[in-house]
Amino acid sequence: MFDQLEFALEPGDGLILRGPNGSGKSSLLRLLAGLLRPSAGELRWAGGAFRADDPEHRARLHFVGHLDAGKANLTVRENLAFLAGLLGFAELREAALERFDLVALAELPVRYLSAGQKRRLALARLELAPRPLWLLDEPAVGLDATNRLHLEGLIADHRAAGGLCIVATHGDVSLPDALVLDFGGAAA
């Protein structure tokens, strides 16, 4: 699928994956997240080869895919607090609720959220723990203009701190000075 694909990113870089549906954007993100195995070649981090399913690699990334991964019977706050606990943090960082305007929804069970609110909850997870690599698959789907700006600000802050961000998008997220990998019309 990714015959002779090669790219390198430096701290603070952004990479936009662009192309039509079915061109391989999501597959590349899943491969980088360790959800798919490469059939050939190697993945490298800081000069050394690694297996994408290695726990050390998974500990350095956040993956936000198409599914929002909220537990329907838990409240917004409980979902974020549970994840914060899994990541080793005793308390939920309120910034996770504030960035995407979730404070007013904090005590609402996730099953009552709209699609856009569920997407905001999924993106709020990025605030919970620092991870150097963010893999975001069409992260702005379902977001209004204000929350798209919140997302772009969060990505800009992450990159300014030296983080890497790889985003599959159809152009609804702006990443200034990002590299672009165009999948063109290739079919997966």
Secondary structure as UniProt FT lines:
FT   TURN            3..4
FT   TURN            11..12
FT   STRAND          14..18
FT   TURN            21..22
FT   HELIX           25..33
FT   STRAND          43..45
FT   TURN            46..47
FT   STRAND          48..50
FT   TURN            52..53
FT   HELIX           55..58
FT   TURN            59..60
FT   STRAND          61..64
FT   TURN            72..73
FT   HELIX           76..86
FT   TURN            87..88
FT   HELIX           95..98
FT   TURN            99..101
FT   HELIX           103..105
FT   TURN            106..107
FT   HELIX           110..112
FT   HELIX           115..124
FT   HELIX           125..127
FT   STRAND          133..137
FT   TURN            139..142
FT   HELIX           145..160
FT   TURN            161..162
FT   STRAND          164..168
FT   TURN            176..177
FT   STRAND          179..182
FT   TURN            184..185
//
